[in-house]
């Protein structure tokens, strides 16, 4: 999203150099479309942008109006960049110093993942446990969602269940779950990603040697080893 806002600034510079008919209206609509992917449509920031865009559309000099919109975009961009930088800095400190600040729970279609979240919060006392369903993500692109989770979580538990049927009649985890495993292992390290694998779920080729806890029908069977893994993360 930060790159998209930078793109709006670049486009604004081009329009200032080579104005086009009705460019202010098209430009402001594009900017608003990007902003509403981050901020709620009724938020104060969007209302402020609407005022800036409205003033820009009625001004006598279209270039001045465009510059006002660009200044608004630049202010939002700087704020977002500072927030991301601070989040990454905090995450680096947390990983360097050890401990466990925020945990991501990845999963497929099976609803047993919700029992893992409940266990982590209520039984282990982890205050910040994040899953895709933890917040409304309407209109957010999957890349932006995953990037945000990777930037703010310092450990992950991924539940592998036999959701998809293979050609030979076996079961395997959803491909998005396998993707999430690789993303979080690549960002956080193998020792900060715990896999809970249901019996009968096809293993991927390089799962050997990873931090894997297996269970059959009840995910609670994995909680003892999961608790030990979480405790180890907290003590690192």
C-alpha positions in Angstrom: 0.0 0.0 0.0 2.9 2.3 0.7 4.2 1.6 -2.8 0.7 2.4 -4.2 0.7 5.8 -2.5 4.2 6.5 -3.8 2.8 5.7 -7.2 0.1 8.3 -6.8 2.7 10.9 -6.0 4.7 10.0 -9.1 1.5 10.2 -11.2 0.8 13.6 -9.7 4.2 14.9 -10.8 3.5 13.7 -14.3 0.1 15.5 -14.3 1.7 18.7 -13.1 4.1 18.5 -16.0 1.5 17.5 -18.6 -2.0 18.4 -17.4 -5.0 16.5 -18.8 -8.6 17.4 -19.0 -10.4 16.5 -15.7 -7.2 15.1 -14.2 -8.0 16.4 -10.7 -11.2 14.4 -10.4 -9.7 11.2 -11.7 -6.6 11.6 -9.6 -8.6 12.2 -6.3 -10.8 9.2 -7.0 -7.7 7.0 -7.4 -6.2 8.3 -4.2 -9.4 7.8 -2.3 -9.7 4.3 -3.6 -6.2 3.5 -2.1 -6.9 5.3 1.2 -10.1 3.4 1.8 -8.2 0.2 1.6 -6.4 1.3 4.8 -8.9 3.6 6.6 -12.6 3.2 7.1 -14.8 5.2 4.7 -16.3 7.1 7.7 -12.9 7.8 9.4 -11.7 11.3 10.1 -8.9 11.0 7.7 -11.2 10.1 4.8 -13.5 12.9 5.7 -10.5 15.3 5.7 -9.4 14.0 2.3 -12.9 14.6 1.0 -12.7 18.2 2.1 -9.3 18.6 0.4 -10.5 17.0 -2.8 -13.7 19.1 -2.9 -11.7 22.3 -2.4 -9.2 21.2 -5.1 -12.1 20.7 -7.6 -13.5 24.2 -7.3 -10.3 26.2 -7.2 -9.4 28.5 -10.0 -6.0 26.8 -10.6 -6.2 23.0 -11.1 -2.5 22.6 -10.5 -2.8 24.2 -7.1 -5.7 21.8 -6.3 -3.6 18.8 -7.4 -0.7 20.0 -5.3 -2.9 20.1 -2.2 -4.0 16.6 -2.8 -0.4 15.5 -3.3 0.6 17.1 0.0 -2.2 15.2 1.7 -1.0 11.9 0.2 2.6 12.7 1.2 1.5 13.4 4.8 -0.3 10.0 5.0 2.6 8.3 3.3 5.1 9.7 5.8 2.8 8.6 8.7 2.5 5.1 7.4 6.2 4.7 6.7 7.0 5.8 10.2 4.5 3.3 11.6 5.9 0.5 9.6 9.5 1.4 10.5 8.5 1.5 14.2 6.8 -1.9 14.0 9.8 -3.5 12.3 12.1 -2.0 14.9 10.0 -3.3 17.7 9.9 -6.7 16.2 13.6 -6.8 15.7 14.1 -5.8 19.4 11.6 -8.5 20.5 13.3 -11.2 18.5 16.8 -10.1 19.5 15.9 -9.9 23.2 13.8 -13.1 23.1 10.4 -13.5 24.5 7.0 -13.7 22.7 5.1 -10.6 21.9 2.5 -11.5 19.2 1.7 -14.9 17.7 0.0 -15.7 14.4 -2.2 -18.8 14.0 -2.5 -20.1 10.5 -5.0 -22.7 9.4 -7.1 -24.3 6.7 -10.9 -24.9 6.6 -11.2 -27.0 9.7 -12.5 -25.0 12.6 -10.3 -26.7 15.2 -7.9 -23.7 14.8 -10.2 -21.7 17.0 -9.5 -24.0 19.9 -5.8 -23.4 19.5 -6.4 -19.6 19.7 -8.6 -20.1 22.8 -5.9 -22.3 24.4 -3.1 -19.8 23.7 -5.1 -16.9 25.1 -7.0 -18.4 28.1 -4.7 -21.2 29.2 -1.3 -19.8 28.4 -2.2 -16.2 28.9 -0.9 -14.9 25.6 -2.6 -11.5 25.1 -2.0 -11.0 21.4 -2.9 -13.9 19.2 -3.6 -13.1 15.6 -5.5 -15.0 12.8 -7.0 -13.9 9.6 -10.4 -13.8 11.4 -9.1 -11.7 14.2 -10.1 -8.4 12.5 -12.2 -7.2 9.6 -10.1 -7.2 6.5 -12.8 -6.2 4.0 -11.3 -4.8 0.7 -7.7 -5.5 1.9 -5.5 -7.3 -0.6 -4.0 -10.7 0.6 -0.5 -9.4 0.0 -1.1 -6.4 2.3 -2.6 -8.7 5.0 0.3 -11.1 5.0 2.8 -8.3 4.9 1.2 -6.8 8.0 1.2 -10.1 9.8 4.8 -10.8 8.9 5.8 -7.4 10.2 4.0 -7.6 13.5 4.2 -11.2 14.6 7.3 -12.7 16.2 6.1 -16.4 16.3 3.6 -18.6 14.6 1.5 -21.7 15.1 0.2 -23.3 11.9 -2.5 -26.0 12.0 -2.3 -28.5 9.1 -5.5 -30.5 8.5 -6.5 -32.8 5.7 -8.8 -30.3 3.9 -8.0 -31.2 0.2 -8.2 -34.6 -1.3 -5.3 -35.9 -3.4 -5.5 -38.0 -6.5 -4.9 -41.2 -4.6 -7.6 -40.4 -2.1 -5.4 -39.1 0.7 -5.7 -35.7 2.4 -3.4 -32.7 2.4 -3.3 -29.2 3.9 -4.6 -26.3 1.8 -1.9 -24.7 -0.4 -2.3 -21.3 1.3 -1.4 -23.0 4.6 1.8 -24.4 3.1 2.5 -21.0 1.7 2.1 -19.4 5.1 4.5 -21.9 6.7 7.2 -20.9 4.2 6.6 -17.2 4.6 6.8 -17.2 8.4 9.8 -19.6 8.5 11.6 -17.4 6.1 10.9 -14.2 8.1 11.1 -15.5 11.7 13.3 -18.6 11.5 12.4 -22.3 11.7 12.6 -22.3 15.5 9.8 -19.7 15.8 7.2 -21.6 13.8 5.3 -24.5 15.4 3.4 -26.9 13.1 0.4 -28.8 14.4 -0.2 -31.7 11.9 -3.3 -33.9 11.9 -2.7 -37.6 11.3 -3.5 -38.5 7.7 -2.4 -35.1 6.4 0.2 -35.5 3.6 3.6 -34.4 4.6 5.5 -32.0 2.3 8.9 -33.1 1.2 11.0 -30.9 3.6 8.9 -31.1 6.7 11.4 -33.6 8.3 13.4 -31.8 11.1 10.9 -29.0 11.5 9.2 -28.3 14.9 6.1 -30.5 14.3 3.5 -31.7 16.8 1.1 -34.4 15.6 -2.4 -35.2 16.7 -5.2 -37.5 15.5 -8.8 -36.2 15.8 -8.6 -33.9 18.8 -6.2 -30.9 18.5 -6.0 -30.9 22.3 -3.7 -33.9 22.0 -1.0 -31.6 20.8 -1.4 -29.0 23.5 1.2 -30.5 25.9 4.0 -30.3 23.3 2.6 -27.0 22.0 2.8 -25.6 25.6 6.5 -26.7 25.8 7.3 -25.0 22.5 5.6 -21.8 23.6 7.4 -21.8 26.9 10.7 -22.3 25.0 9.9 -19.3 22.8 9.1 -17.1 25.9 12.5 -18.1 27.4 14.6 -17.5 24.3 
